[in-house]
Amino acid sequence: MASGEATLNTAEPYRPVLANWLTSKTNPFFSKAMVNRVWAQYFGKGLVDPIDDMHDGNPATHPELLEALATQFSASNFDLKFLIRSICNSETYQRSSKPNASNKETDIALLARMPIKNMTPEQLFDSLTTVLGAASKADRGKNLPKGARAQFVTFFQPEEGTSALSYETGIPQILRLMNSPQMNSAVIIQRLVDKNADTKTAIEKIYLSVLNRMPTDEESSRMTNFLSQATDKNKGLADMLWVLLNTSEFTLNH
């Protein structure tokens, strides 16, 4: 089949012809479009942006990279796992998002550092559930459409076309996270931290559970001081958990 256009026979159904053309290795558009979408998923922005606006008047920021990835994706028989491995194993993907002397003034499009991205509502809900567990019926309220996850996603869903690299979460969303009963329960601490654990171990456990890292010396000292003033250790640990869950380090993908 020709790579530029599908050949149609008016005496036969068009849909099978379209399907075969779309999935043909000679299709010059499918591989690039798919590579661009997957790239945007991992970097917050496609090599061609917006991702649905691929044409000669909107060139890729890195055309040679897009061409190479598309060629390899096609050669792999459109293997998504192969494409994802190729992107995630790259030095570009594994770079830190932290600015330094050599990249802080660099245009983000040049990918000198990893862009900081907003979590999707689905990612944020699943991350909260991983730490806190599923919300109880009492916490979820009554008559929620299609369950707690669907309601959360609807509430946090950004406007269509919103860039994953622009932080546009408003006050209602922030207040919901801050005041949710699920995020203000001392009962959760009993599941996360052994009741006989010493203060240092408890602090480390919560940091690992929420931020997937150990606290710095400064953070450990600050939290130890905070807990020493708490009248109830479990309540103090619950407050600490609440603080970490509301940090940008937890709510942003970096």
C-alpha positions in Angstrom: 0.0 0.0 0.0 1.3 3.5 -0.8 2.7 5.3 2.1 1.0 8.7 1.4 -2.6 7.9 0.8 -4.9 4.9 1.1 -6.3 3.5 -2.1 -10.0 3.2 -2.0 -12.3 1.0 -4.1 -15.9 2.5 -4.2 -17.3 -1.1 -4.6 -15.8 -2.2 -1.3 -16.2 -1.0 2.4 -13.8 1.8 3.3 -13.4 1.0 7.0 -11.1 -2.1 6.5 -9.0 -0.1 4.1 -8.6 2.8 6.6 -7.7 0.3 9.4 -5.0 -1.4 7.3 -3.6 2.0 6.2 -3.5 3.3 9.8 -1.6 0.2 11.0 0.7 -0.1 8.0 4.4 0.3 8.7 4.6 2.5 5.7 2.1 5.0 7.2 4.2 8.2 7.7 1.9 9.6 10.3 0.8 6.8 12.8 4.3 6.1 14.3 5.1 9.8 14.8 1.7 10.6 16.3 2.0 7.7 18.8 5.6 8.5 19.7 4.6 12.1 20.3 1.7 11.1 22.6 3.8 8.8 24.6 6.6 11.4 24.9 4.0 13.9 26.1 2.8 11.4 28.7 6.4 11.3 30.2 7.6 14.8 29.7 4.3 16.8 30.0 4.8 18.2 26.5 5.1 16.5 23.1 8.0 16.9 20.7 5.2 18.5 18.6 2.9 20.6 20.8 -0.1 20.6 20.9 0.0 16.8 20.3 -3.1 16.9 18.1 -1.6 19.6 15.8 1.0 17.8 13.8 1.6 19.5 10.4 4.4 21.1 8.5 3.6 24.5 10.0 4.1 23.2 13.5 7.5 21.4 13.4 8.9 19.2 16.2 11.3 20.8 18.7 13.6 17.8 18.0 12.7 16.5 14.5 15.6 14.0 14.2 14.6 12.4 17.6 11.0 12.2 16.6 12.0 10.5 13.3 14.4 8.1 15.0 11.8 7.0 17.6 9.1 6.7 15.0 11.3 4.5 12.8 12.2 2.2 15.7 8.6 2.1 16.9 7.5 1.0 13.5 10.3 -1.5 13.2 9.3 -3.0 16.5 5.8 -3.7 15.1 4.4 -0.9 17.1 5.5 -2.4 20.4 4.5 0.1 23.1 6.6 -1.5 25.8 9.7 -1.1 23.5 8.9 2.6 23.0 8.4 3.2 26.7 11.6 1.4 27.6 13.5 3.4 25.0 12.2 6.7 26.5 12.5 5.8 30.2 16.0 4.3 29.7 17.2 7.5 28.1 19.5 10.0 29.9 17.0 12.7 29.1 14.2 11.0 31.0 16.4 10.2 34.0 17.6 13.8 34.5 16.7 15.6 37.7 14.1 18.3 37.7 16.3 20.4 40.1 17.8 23.4 38.4 21.5 23.9 38.7 24.1 26.4 37.5 24.3 24.9 34.0 20.5 24.5 33.3 18.5 26.9 35.3 18.4 29.5 32.5 17.9 26.9 29.7 14.6 26.8 27.8 12.6 23.8 29.1 12.1 22.7 25.5 15.8 21.8 25.3 15.3 19.2 28.0 18.4 20.0 30.0 16.3 19.0 33.1 13.2 17.1 33.7 10.1 19.3 33.5 7.9 19.4 36.7 4.4 18.1 35.8 1.0 18.1 37.4 -0.3 14.7 38.3 -3.4 13.8 36.5 -6.5 13.5 38.8 -6.3 9.7 38.4 -2.7 9.7 39.4 -3.3 11.9 42.4 -6.2 9.9 43.7 -4.3 6.6 43.3 -1.3 8.0 45.0 -3.4 9.2 48.0 -5.1 5.8 48.1 -1.7 4.0 48.1 -0.7 5.9 51.2 -4.0 6.3 53.0 -5.9 3.3 51.9 -9.4 3.4 50.4 -11.8 5.9 51.9 -14.5 4.5 54.2 -18.1 4.9 53.4 -18.4 7.6 56.1 -15.5 9.6 54.5 -16.9 9.3 51.0 -20.3 10.7 51.9 -23.6 9.7 50.2 -24.9 9.4 46.7 -21.6 10.0 45.0 -21.7 9.3 41.2 -19.8 6.2 40.1 -17.8 6.0 43.3 -15.2 8.1 45.1 -12.5 7.9 42.4 -14.9 9.2 39.7 -16.0 12.1 41.8 -12.5 13.0 42.7 -11.4 12.9 39.1 -14.4 15.1 38.1 -13.6 17.6 40.8 -9.9 17.9 39.9 -10.2 17.6 36.2 -8.4 20.5 34.5 -10.0 22.3 31.5 -9.4 20.7 28.2 -6.1 21.7 26.6 -4.5 22.6 30.0 -0.8 21.9 29.9 0.6 19.4 32.3 3.4 21.8 32.9 1.2 24.7 34.1 0.0 24.6 37.7 -3.7 25.7 37.6 -5.2 23.9 40.6 -7.5 26.4 42.3 -8.5 27.1 45.9 -11.4 24.6 45.9 -9.1 21.7 45.0 -6.5 22.8 47.6 -9.1 23.1 50.3 -10.5 19.8 49.5 -7.2 18.1 50.0 -6.5 20.0 53.2 -9.9 19.3 54.8 -10.7 15.8 53.5 -11.6 13.5 56.5 -9.5 10.8 54.9 -6.4 13.0 55.2 -7.1 14.2 58.7 -7.5 10.9 60.5 -5.1 9.7 63.2 -6.4 6.2 62.6 -4.2 6.0 59.4 -1.1 6.4 61.5 -1.9 3.1 63.3 -1.6 1.3 60.0 1.5 3.1 58.8 3.6 3.2 61.9 4.1 0.6 64.6 2.7 1.9 67.9 6.0 0.9 69.6 8.2 2.7 67.1 10.5 5.5 68.4 10.1 9.0 67.1 13.0 8.8 64.6 11.7 5.5 63.1 8.1 6.9 62.9 9.3 10.0 61.1 11.4 8.0 58.6 8.4 5.6 58.0 6.1 8.4 57.1 8.6 10.1 54.8 9.2 6.8 53.0 5.5 6.2 52.7 4.6 9.6 51.3 7.7 10.9 49.6 9.6 7.7 49.0 12.7 9.1 50.5 14.4 9.5 53.9 14.0 12.9 55.6 17.0 15.3 55.6 18.7 16.0 58.8 17.0 19.4 58.9 13.6 17.9 58.3 14.2 15.2 60.9 15.2 17.8 63.5 12.2 20.0 62.7 9.7 17.1 62.9 11.3 15.7 66.1 10.9 19.2 67.7 7.3 19.4 66.5 6.4 15.9 67.9 8.0 16.7 71.2 5.5 19.5 71.7 2.5 17.4 70.7 0.2 16.4 73.5 -0.7 13.2 71.7 1.9 11.4 69.6 -0.5 9.8 67.2 -2.2 13.1 66.6 1.2 14.8 66.0 2.2 12.1 63.5 -1.2 12.4 61.7 -0.6 16.2 61.4 2.9 15.5 60.0 1.4 13.1 57.5 -1.2 15.7 56.5 1.6 18.3 55.9 3.6 15.9 53.7 0.5 14.9 51.6 -0.1 18.6 50.9 3.4 19.4 49.8 4.2 20.1 46.1 6.7 17.3 46.4 3.9 14.8 46.8 1.3 16.4 44.5 3.6 17.1 41.5 5.3 14.7 39.2 9.0 15.6 39.2 
